[in-house]
Amino acid sequence: MQDTHSTAVQELDVAIVGAGPAGACTAIGLRHSGLRVGVFDKAKFPRDKICGDALSIKVTEALKKLSPELPEKFERFSQKLCANAVKIVSPSYDCLELVFKPKKHFSGSALGYVSRRIDFDNFLVEQFCGAPNLSFYENTPVEAVERHREYVELHAGKRIFRAKMVVAADGAHSLIAKRLANFKLDEHHYSAAVRAYIKGIADPRPENYVEFYLLKELRPGYLWIFPLPNGIANVGLGVLSAVLHKKRINLREKLIEILSSHPQLAARFRHATIIDGVKGFGLPLGSKRMNISGERFLLTGDAASLIDPLTGEGIGEAMLSGAFAAEHIRKCFDAQNFSAEFNKQYDEAVYNRLSPSFRLHYVLQKIAATPFLVNLLVRKVGRSEFLKDTVASMVENFELRKKLSQPSFYLRLLLE
């Protein structure tokens, strides 16, 4: 640690480390709080983030929770593509295509969206920049953190900051989570992924299908194709780290191999071009409940391991955790209580919202590792308009979605 006597110390009420979706939403939630808030990020915005770029309906839920005008602003945000259709290809190459209908299968105007993180994250940052109580420190990585009785001290960009509360929004390899919460990687609850931006893919669908290819050799992993504006697609591959290490797979090489050999993909990608290479990233999954708070700190987003264990989607979850963090921080300052015990209220708020789907999707992750059941589901549902409609309704109907984890559901499919 540096000598604090030789360096001026800046006092903050709240330090938010990371300006991705979780950190940005925490800042948005505190922009009218009157608290002295500092947001720190190692990059200068707009900046890219290696990701699948998919935005679930949880994104609009989080925006609505933060402020009633934000969903309207997001609707006007032009750098996104609405997706209301999905294509799922089973390990046996059976195909299920679902077109989702607004107001029938889900309540919003779109099932989900796809937007490059360089655009979407910058949209979120713009929502808090300029708030009089908030300072944004770009190009300022936090290099050290130490909790004291009355404050948390951060060393960032050769400067020292002291905050009464710190929010970890610094991603899957969070310094704050490691130092203050003693987080360690658990490969059974962690996925590795690669993605590439690719142009020139043949047979684009006008309905903007998001595509999932379930692969027998990478179960329970999958390959995705998510369309983006301007004829580009985000194409990637994700698999549990435990499977990856056991089979000694190079994901970058595997992605190229699948795109050139899969019976339903090889012709479509024959003349396609990869833009800026194949890049990798990690996904800490929400399939294992963690302690995501402690004395004077909260963990959000990927730093709190809040990625959906089935889909790998984490942006909406990160935004919701940021909204909950801002709400809880206001309570902390109202009560002047920053203790670990008081902060457990934040854990409960986050997990009350996310745990039911995490638990279910962890079970479905195991089912997805069973090719027979996946092949059965895709084949049977793909041939029945009634079952297609039922599965489409599962997007927002959680009770209906639970049927996918019940053996009786698959027994009925066998008997049909």
NORPEPE-V722151 format. One record per residue. N is the residue number from 1. SS is DSSP state (H for helix, E for strand, C for the rest). PSI is psi as a letter, one per 40 degrees, with the letter a starting at -180 (* if undefined). Layout:
n=N ss=SS psi=PSI
n=N ss=SS psi=PSI
//
This chain:
n=1 ss=C psi=i
n=2 ss=C psi=i
n=3 ss=C psi=h
n=4 ss=H psi=e
n=5 ss=H psi=d
n=6 ss=H psi=e
n=7 ss=C psi=h
n=8 ss=C psi=h
n=9 ss=E psi=h
n=10 ss=E psi=h
n=11 ss=E psi=h
n=12 ss=E psi=i
n=13 ss=E psi=d
n=14 ss=E psi=h
n=15 ss=E psi=h
n=16 ss=E psi=h
n=17 ss=E psi=h
n=18 ss=C psi=h
n=19 ss=C psi=f
n=20 ss=C psi=a
n=21 ss=H psi=d
n=22 ss=H psi=d
n=23 ss=H psi=d
n=24 ss=H psi=d
n=25 ss=H psi=d
n=26 ss=H psi=d
n=27 ss=H psi=d
n=28 ss=H psi=d
n=29 ss=H psi=e
n=30 ss=C psi=e
n=31 ss=C psi=d
n=32 ss=C psi=e
n=33 ss=C psi=e
n=34 ss=C psi=e
n=35 ss=C psi=i
n=36 ss=C psi=h
n=37 ss=E psi=h
n=38 ss=E psi=h
n=39 ss=E psi=h
n=40 ss=E psi=h
n=41 ss=C psi=i
n=42 ss=C psi=e
n=43 ss=C psi=i
n=44 ss=C psi=h
n=45 ss=C psi=i
n=46 ss=C psi=i
n=47 ss=C psi=i
n=48 ss=C psi=i
n=49 ss=C psi=h
n=50 ss=C psi=h
n=51 ss=C psi=i
n=52 ss=C psi=e
n=53 ss=C psi=e
n=54 ss=E psi=h
n=55 ss=E psi=h
n=56 ss=C psi=i
n=57 ss=C psi=e
n=58 ss=H psi=d
n=59 ss=H psi=d
n=60 ss=H psi=d
n=61 ss=H psi=d
n=62 ss=H psi=d
n=63 ss=H psi=d
n=64 ss=H psi=d
n=65 ss=H psi=d
n=66 ss=H psi=d
n=67 ss=C psi=h
n=68 ss=C psi=d
n=69 ss=C psi=e
n=70 ss=H psi=d
n=71 ss=H psi=d
n=72 ss=H psi=d
n=73 ss=H psi=d
n=74 ss=H psi=d
n=75 ss=H psi=d
n=76 ss=H psi=e
n=77 ss=C psi=h
n=78 ss=C psi=d
n=79 ss=C psi=f
n=80 ss=C psi=i
n=81 ss=E psi=h
n=82 ss=E psi=h
n=83 ss=E psi=h
n=84 ss=C psi=f
n=85 ss=E psi=i
n=86 ss=E psi=i
n=87 ss=E psi=h
n=88 ss=E psi=h
n=89 ss=E psi=h
n=90 ss=C psi=i
n=91 ss=C psi=d
n=92 ss=C psi=e
n=93 ss=C psi=e
n=94 ss=C psi=i
n=95 ss=E psi=h
n=96 ss=E psi=h
n=97 ss=E psi=h
n=98 ss=E psi=h
n=99 ss=E psi=h
n=100 ss=C psi=h
n=101 ss=C psi=h
n=102 ss=E psi=i
n=103 ss=C psi=d
n=104 ss=C psi=d
n=105 ss=C psi=d
n=106 ss=E psi=i
n=107 ss=C psi=d
n=108 ss=C psi=a
n=109 ss=C psi=e
n=110 ss=C psi=i
n=111 ss=C psi=d
n=112 ss=E psi=a
n=113 ss=E psi=i
n=114 ss=E psi=h
n=115 ss=C psi=h
n=116 ss=C psi=i
n=117 ss=H psi=d
n=118 ss=H psi=d
n=119 ss=H psi=d
n=120 ss=H psi=d
n=121 ss=H psi=d
n=122 ss=H psi=d
n=123 ss=H psi=d
n=124 ss=H psi=d
n=125 ss=H psi=d
n=126 ss=H psi=d
n=127 ss=H psi=d
n=128 ss=H psi=e
n=129 ss=C psi=h
n=130 ss=C psi=e
n=131 ss=C psi=h
n=132 ss=C psi=d
n=133 ss=C psi=e
n=134 ss=E psi=h
n=135 ss=E psi=h
n=136 ss=E psi=h
n=137 ss=E psi=g
n=138 ss=C psi=i
n=139 ss=C psi=f
n=140 ss=C psi=g
n=141 ss=C psi=h
n=142 ss=E psi=h
n=143 ss=E psi=d
n=144 ss=E psi=i
n=145 ss=E psi=i
n=146 ss=E psi=h
n=147 ss=E psi=h
n=148 ss=C psi=i
n=149 ss=C psi=d
n=150 ss=C psi=e
n=151 ss=C psi=i
n=152 ss=E psi=h
n=153 ss=E psi=h
n=154 ss=E psi=h
n=155 ss=E psi=h
n=156 ss=E psi=h
n=157 ss=C psi=f
n=158 ss=C psi=e
n=159 ss=E psi=i
n=160 ss=E psi=h
n=161 ss=E psi=i
n=162 ss=E psi=h
n=163 ss=E psi=i
n=164 ss=E psi=d
n=165 ss=E psi=i
n=166 ss=E psi=h
n=167 ss=E psi=h
n=168 ss=E psi=h
n=169 ss=C psi=f
n=170 ss=C psi=f
n=171 ss=C psi=a
n=172 ss=C psi=d
n=173 ss=C psi=f
n=174 ss=C psi=h
n=175 ss=H psi=d
n=176 ss=H psi=d
n=177 ss=H psi=d
n=178 ss=H psi=d
n=179 ss=H psi=d
n=180 ss=H psi=d
n=181 ss=C psi=e
n=182 ss=C psi=f
n=183 ss=C psi=i
n=184 ss=C psi=i
n=185 ss=C psi=h
n=186 ss=C psi=h
n=187 ss=H psi=e
n=188 ss=H psi=e
n=189 ss=H psi=f
n=190 ss=E psi=h
n=191 ss=E psi=i
n=192 ss=E psi=i
n=193 ss=E psi=i
n=194 ss=E psi=i
n=195 ss=E psi=i
n=196 ss=E psi=i
n=197 ss=E psi=h
n=198 ss=E psi=h
n=199 ss=E psi=i
n=200 ss=C psi=f
n=201 ss=C psi=h
n=202 ss=C psi=i
n=203 ss=C psi=f
n=204 ss=C psi=i
n=205 ss=C psi=h
n=206 ss=C psi=d
n=207 ss=C psi=e
n=208 ss=C psi=f
n=209 ss=E psi=h
n=210 ss=E psi=h
n=211 ss=E psi=h
n=212 ss=E psi=h
n=213 ss=E psi=h
n=214 ss=E psi=h
n=215 ss=C psi=h
n=216 ss=H psi=d
n=217 ss=H psi=e
n=218 ss=H psi=f
n=219 ss=C psi=h
n=220 ss=C psi=f
n=221 ss=C psi=i
n=222 ss=E psi=i
n=223 ss=E psi=h
n=224 ss=E psi=i
n=225 ss=E psi=h
n=226 ss=E psi=h
n=227 ss=E psi=i
n=228 ss=C psi=i
n=229 ss=H psi=i
n=230 ss=H psi=f
n=231 ss=H psi=e
n=232 ss=E psi=i
n=233 ss=E psi=i
n=234 ss=E psi=h
n=235 ss=E psi=h
n=236 ss=E psi=i
n=237 ss=E psi=h
n=238 ss=E psi=i
n=239 ss=E psi=i
n=240 ss=E psi=h
n=241 ss=H psi=d
n=242 ss=H psi=d
n=243 ss=H psi=d
n=244 ss=H psi=d
n=245 ss=H psi=d
n=246 ss=H psi=d
n=247 ss=H psi=e
n=248 ss=C psi=f
n=249 ss=C psi=h
n=250 ss=C psi=h
n=251 ss=H psi=d
n=252 ss=H psi=d
n=253 ss=H psi=d
n=254 ss=H psi=d
n=255 ss=H psi=d
n=256 ss=H psi=d
n=257 ss=H psi=d
n=258 ss=H psi=d
n=259 ss=H psi=d
n=260 ss=H psi=e
n=261 ss=H psi=d
n=262 ss=C psi=h
n=263 ss=C psi=d
n=264 ss=C psi=e
n=265 ss=C psi=d
n=266 ss=H psi=d
n=267 ss=H psi=d
n=268 ss=H psi=d
n=269 ss=H psi=e
n=270 ss=C psi=d
n=271 ss=C psi=e
n=272 ss=C psi=i
n=273 ss=E psi=h
n=274 ss=E psi=h
n=275 ss=E psi=h
n=276 ss=E psi=f
n=277 ss=E psi=i
n=278 ss=E psi=h
n=279 ss=E psi=i
n=280 ss=E psi=i
n=281 ss=E psi=i
n=282 ss=E psi=i
n=283 ss=E psi=g
n=284 ss=E psi=h
n=285 ss=E psi=i
n=286 ss=C psi=e
n=287 ss=C psi=e
n=288 ss=C psi=h
n=289 ss=C psi=h
n=290 ss=C psi=i
n=291 ss=C psi=h
n=292 ss=C psi=f
n=293 ss=E psi=i
n=294 ss=E psi=a
n=295 ss=C psi=h
n=296 ss=C psi=e
n=297 ss=E psi=i
n=298 ss=E psi=i
n=299 ss=E psi=h
n=300 ss=C psi=i
n=301 ss=H psi=b
n=302 ss=H psi=d
n=303 ss=H psi=d
n=304 ss=H psi=e
n=305 ss=C psi=f
n=306 ss=C psi=f
n=307 ss=E psi=h
n=308 ss=C psi=h
n=309 ss=C psi=e
n=310 ss=C psi=d
n=311 ss=C psi=d
n=312 ss=C psi=e
n=313 ss=C psi=h
n=314 ss=C psi=e
n=315 ss=H psi=d
n=316 ss=H psi=d
n=317 ss=H psi=d
n=318 ss=H psi=d
n=319 ss=H psi=d
n=320 ss=H psi=d
n=321 ss=H psi=d
n=322 ss=H psi=d
n=323 ss=H psi=d
n=324 ss=H psi=d
n=325 ss=H psi=d
n=326 ss=H psi=d
n=327 ss=H psi=d
n=328 ss=H psi=d
n=329 ss=H psi=d
n=330 ss=H psi=d
n=331 ss=H psi=d
n=332 ss=H psi=d
n=333 ss=H psi=d
n=334 ss=H psi=d
n=335 ss=H psi=e
n=336 ss=C psi=f
n=337 ss=C psi=h
n=338 ss=C psi=f
n=339 ss=C psi=i
n=340 ss=H psi=d
n=341 ss=H psi=d
n=342 ss=H psi=d
n=343 ss=H psi=e
n=344 ss=H psi=d
n=345 ss=H psi=d
n=346 ss=H psi=d
n=347 ss=H psi=d
n=348 ss=H psi=d
n=349 ss=H psi=d
n=350 ss=H psi=d
n=351 ss=H psi=d
n=352 ss=H psi=d
n=353 ss=H psi=d
n=354 ss=H psi=d
n=355 ss=H psi=d
n=356 ss=H psi=d
n=357 ss=H psi=d
n=358 ss=H psi=d
n=359 ss=H psi=d
n=360 ss=H psi=d
n=361 ss=H psi=d
n=362 ss=H psi=d
n=363 ss=H psi=d
n=364 ss=H psi=d
n=365 ss=H psi=d
n=366 ss=H psi=d
n=367 ss=H psi=d
n=368 ss=H psi=e
n=369 ss=C psi=e
n=370 ss=C psi=g
n=371 ss=H psi=d
n=372 ss=H psi=d
n=373 ss=H psi=d
n=374 ss=H psi=d
n=375 ss=H psi=d
n=376 ss=H psi=d
n=377 ss=H psi=d
n=378 ss=H psi=d
n=379 ss=H psi=d
n=380 ss=H psi=d
n=381 ss=H psi=d
n=382 ss=H psi=e
n=383 ss=C psi=e
n=384 ss=C psi=h
n=385 ss=H psi=d
n=386 ss=H psi=d
n=387 ss=H psi=d
n=388 ss=H psi=d
n=389 ss=H psi=d
n=390 ss=H psi=d
n=391 ss=H psi=d
n=392 ss=H psi=d
n=393 ss=H psi=e
n=394 ss=C psi=e
n=395 ss=C psi=d
n=396 ss=C psi=e
n=397 ss=C psi=g
n=398 ss=H psi=d
n=399 ss=H psi=d
n=400 ss=H psi=d
n=401 ss=H psi=d
n=402 ss=H psi=d
n=403 ss=H psi=d
n=404 ss=H psi=e
n=405 ss=H psi=e
n=406 ss=C psi=h
n=407 ss=H psi=d
n=408 ss=H psi=d
n=409 ss=H psi=d
n=410 ss=H psi=d
n=411 ss=H psi=d
n=412 ss=H psi=d
n=413 ss=H psi=d
n=414 ss=H psi=d
n=415 ss=H psi=e
n=416 ss=C psi=*
//
